[in-house]
Amino acid sequence: MAHCTNCGVKWKAKDIWKLGMAKDGKNCPSCGERQYVSFNNGGFLMGLGYLSGTIGLLLIVLFPYYIRLSNQKDKELYGG
């Protein structure tokens, strides 16, 4: 499960799913530091989701367990 890079608090799956849909990141519920999704190793897994609806659904369910949080916006992911 993902942890805040600033304070180390473990995020709930519900908050991570919300973060995954937010372009501008989300504030940590504990320290308030802005966090963004960082796909250091999960980008490949997300790409597989386009190959099959079943794999895509499975990746959505497992999404909170494969992402990492970052204090900086990922330029590749958000295009800016």
Secondary structure, 3 states (H helix, E strand, C coil): CCECCCCCCECCHHHHHHHHHCCCCEECCCCCCEEEEECCCCHHHHHHCCCCHHHHHHHHHHHHHHCEEECCCCHHHHCC
